[in-house]
């Protein structure tokens, strides 16, 4: 299985090393021998695709719309070959004239309902085959995008590693397809210093890294149609858009014209406020020591089994409860912040409540957008 150097390579944020990987079985390119729709001539699509297309046009006056994009073209061809045996092409496809020669041509396109449904069916079947292959293939090998891990296993496990160890959220592996291609796309963007969420280009990787962490941009933008092909739901219905997947309309949009942002991504004087009092510090580790000494709350130890997003939700939940003068452990309402502090001390309620209390979608996005603790959670040293 995987071997990993525990020390993350800070000077090499993005790993360039690639490995050979398996390809899905029975993919369209492996079924390249076809017989013409309207005669008995055969063609090897891998070697003579252009000849096949020219043959259809010049010999049979047939044009197939976007033929290069059809999934499993051999099965598509066989389907229409069988149909044309049942009835003449003139009865199935409307004839058109495109010049003054009186020659009629035939167009197979998605304007024909049967053709549209066939293309969709073949595409969906192919995508599901690829997804099933990706789920079961344990021979995927790749260097992690962020650390020295030489990963070997399933693609889903690699996505889980990126999320659990590096807080990079690509989506639920059960909803993803063409994962290998997605990872390469992410790696290419990071190598070009492009934020994968807002697509901005940065002058150096440290600035990009700080931006993606502070802006919570270590995830795919559901509005970016460049990522449509990687979500299985987009293939369930024709022309389904990925904006229906993982859609968060309440995600604050960055102002691309805000030049001041360039100067605050690397600020070192952001104050981090204690979860339970007004104590503030610029170093999260110092603040964690304060919470342990003054509030008997060991943040590192108590949240060690949480993933990044559960930590974010917990912080947001505590912030909201403290703001409303409510105990975050027992939900008791207090008259003032002073009464709340007394209650927390006397009842020793500076401890984590049941996970289901705060592990809710409503607590994922920051209640206080400038809460520095949220941006620095993944910097706490064990």
N, C-alpha and C positions, 0 to 999 in steps of 0.2 A: 504494500500500500504506500501511502505518501510518506516522504521524509521531509522534515522541515527544520530549518535553522530558527531557533526561537527568537533570535535578534532580528528585528525588521531592518531592512536596508534603507535607511533614510536618504542616502545619497543616490539611490536608484529607484525612484518612485514607480516607474513603469517598466516592466520586464519585457524585452523584445524577443526572448527565445520562444520558438515554435517547435512543435513536434508533429510527426505524421500521425494521422488519426484514421479510424475506420470510416467507411462510407456506408450509408444505408443500403441494404440489399434491395434488389429489384427496383432500383431507381430508374426513371425513364431513359437515362442515357445508356443503360445496359441492355435495353430492349430496342435496339436501333434498326433492326431489319423489318421493313414494311413492304406491303404490296399496294400499289396504287389504288385509289378509290374507284377508278373507272376502267381500269384495264389490269392485265396480269404482270406488268413490269414491276420489278422489285428494286428497292433502294436501301442502301445502308445510310441511315440518317447521320450517323457519326462522321461518315466520310464524304457523303454527297448530298447534304441537306439542300444546298442551293440548286443542284441539278434536279432534285425532286420537286422543288417549288416551281422551277422553270418548266418542267415537264407538265405539271398541272395547268399552267397558264398557256403554254404554247400548243399543247396537244389537246387538252380538254377544255380550254378557256375557263378554267376554274381558279378563283382566288380565295385563299383562306385568310381571313382577317387576323393579324398579329399571330401568325402561325408559330413564330419563334417563342411565344410566351405560353403556349398550351402545355399544360402538365400531362405527361404520359401521351405524347403525340401518337405513338403506335396504336394505342387503344382508341384514340380519337379517330384515327384513319380507319381502323377496322370497323368501328361503329357505323360510320357513314358508308363504307364499302358494303356492309350488310344491308343498309337502308336502300342504297341505290340498286341492289339486286331485287328488292321488293317492288320498286316503282322507279320510273324514269326520273332523272335528275330534274327535268322540266316541271314535274308535278310536285316536287319537294321544295325547290329553290327558285325564287323569281328570277327570270332572265332580264338582263339589262344590256343596253347598248352604250358604249363609251366613245365611239368614234363614228365616222361617216361610212364605214365599210359594211355596214349592216350585219356585222358579226355580233352575236349575242354572247355575253359572258355571265358567269354564275359566281355569286359571292356567298361564301359560308361565313357568317358573322353572328355576333350576339344579338343582332336585330331579329334573328330567328329564335323564338323562344326555346325550341328544342336544342339548338346549338348552345345557347346561353346556359341552359340547365346542365348539358353534358359537360361543358368546360368547368362549371362549378363543381360538379360531382367528381370529375377526375382530379381537380385541384385539391379538393377536400380529402379524397382517398390518399393522394400522395402525401399531403401534409400529415395526416394521421399515421401513415406508415413511418414517416421520418420521426415523428414524436415518439412512437412506440420504440423505434430503434434507439433513440436518444435516452429513453427511460431505462432500457435494459443493457445497453452497451457499457461495459465497465472498462473499456480500453482507452478512454479519453485521457490524453496526457497533455499537460500544459504547465508552464511556469506561471505562478500567480501574477496578477497585474501589479501587486503592491509589495509582496514579500518574497522570500527565497523558497517558498514551498514549490517543490517539483511534484505537482499533483498528478495522481493517476486514479481514475475511478469513473463514476458516471458524471455526466454533464450537470445533472441536478445537484450532486454533491459539491461540484465546483462552484455553482451559483450560491449554494448554502454557505460555503466557505467565504466567499466574497461578502456576503451579508453579515454573517456572524462575527468574522474577524476584522473586516474593514468597513463595515457599515454601508456597503455599496448595494443599493436595492434595485435589482433588475426586474423583480417580479416573482411570483410563485412559479417554481419550475413546472408545476402541473399545467400552467397556463401558457408556457413558453414553447416555441418550436424554432428550429434552426439556431439552437443555442450557440453552437460553435461559431457561426457567422456573426451572431450578436456580440459575443465576447471579442471577436476580432475587430468589430466596428467600434466598440467601446475603447479597446486598446489603441486603435488608430487615432481616435479623437483625443485621447489622453496624451498620446505621443506628440500630437500636433498642438498640445496645450489648449484644447478646446473643451469647455465645460459640457458635459453630456446632457445637462438639463436646459441651460439657456443658450448654448452654442456660442458663447463669447470666447474670444481668443485672448490669451494672457501672455505676458512677456517672459515668464519663467514658471517652472513647475511648483515652486513653493507658494507663489501667489495664487495659482490655480487651486492647489490643495487647500489653502486657507479659505478661498472663496467657496469651494464646494462644501466645505465643512460648515462655515458660518451661515451660508445661505440654505443649508439643507438640500444641496443640489447633487448629492451622491445618489441620484436616482434618475429614472427615465421620465422625461416630460410626456404625459399622456396626450398632449396636444400636438406632439411632433410626429407627423405622419411618416417620417423616415423610419420609424420603428414599428409601423403597422404589421409588417410581415412576420414579426417575431411573437405575436400573440395569437393563439389558436382560435380565440373567439372571432377574430376577423375573417375566418374562413368558414364559419358556420352558416353565414348567410351572405349572398352576393353583395358586394359593395358595402359591407359593414365596416364602420370606422373604429379605429382603436381608441378614439376619445371616449367611447363607452366603456373602456376597460380602465380600471383603477382611476376613475375620473374624480378629481377633487376641484370643484369649482371655487372653493374657498381658499385655494392656494394663492397667496399674494404674489402678484407679478412684479418683477423687477423693472425699474425704469431704465431702458437701455441708454438714455441720454444723461443719466446721473453720473457725471464725471467724478463726483466726490467719493464714490464707492471705491475707486482705485486706491484711495489713501487710508481707508479704514480696515481693509482686509488683514493687514499685518500689524494693527495697532497692538502695542504691548501694555497699554494702561487701561484696558477694559476691566472694570471692577466686577468681581463675582460676589454675589450676595448669598449669605448663609440661608439655608432653607427655613431656619426656625427663628432667626433674629436679624438685627440690622448689621451684624458684623459683615464686613466686606474686605476682600483682598484681591490682588492681581494674580495670585497663584492658586490654582484649584487644590493642589496637594496641601498647601498650608491651610486652606479653608476646611479641607476634609479633616485635618488634625484638630482644628477648632471644634468642628461638629462632634468629633469623638470625645474630646476632653470636656466640653461645656454642655453637650446635649446627650452624651452617651449614645451617639449614633455613628457607627462605623460605616460610612457610605460605601467604601470599597468592598468590605466583607459582606454587608447585607444585600448588596446588589450584584454580587459576583456571578450569580446564576441567571441574571437578566441579560437579554440581548440589548443592543443599543436603543432600539425603539421602545422597549419596556422601560428603560431608564428615563428616556425622554418623557414618556407618559407619566411616570411616577413623579418626576420633577414638576411637570405641568399641573398634576393633580394637587400636589402639596402646595404649590404657589397659589392655586385658586382657593383652597381651603383656608390657608393662612390669611389671604386677602379678605375672606368673608368671615374671619374670626371663628372658624370651625376647626375642631380637632380632626386631623386627617386620618386618625386611627379609629376613633369611635363616632365621629361625626357630631359631637356635642357642640352646640352653638354657645358662644361666649359673648359677654357684653362688650368686651374690648380686647385689644391685643394683649394688654397686661394680664387680663383674666385668662386668656388662652395660654400665655406663657406659664402662668401658675398651674393651670390644669395639666399641661404637658409634663411639668416637672413633678407634681405631686402624684399623678397617676402613672408616671413613667411611660407615657404614650408616644415618645419619640421612637417609634418602631414601625415597620412596614405592615400595612393592612393586608388582607387577603388580595391576591393578585387580580381577581375579577373586579375588584372595586375600582382600580385605576387602569387596567389593561383594556382600555376602550378606545375606539377610533377618535372620539371627541377630544382626547387628550394628546393626540399625536402632534398636532400643529401648535406652536407655542402660544400660550395665553399672553405672554409678554415677549414680543418679537425680539427685544434687545437683551433677553436673558442670557448673559454670557455663560452661565453654567450649562445651558443646553448645548452650546457650541464646543464646550471643552470637556464634556463627559468622557469622550473617547481618549482624552489625554491623561486621565487619572492613572497614576503609576501604582501597580500592585506591589 
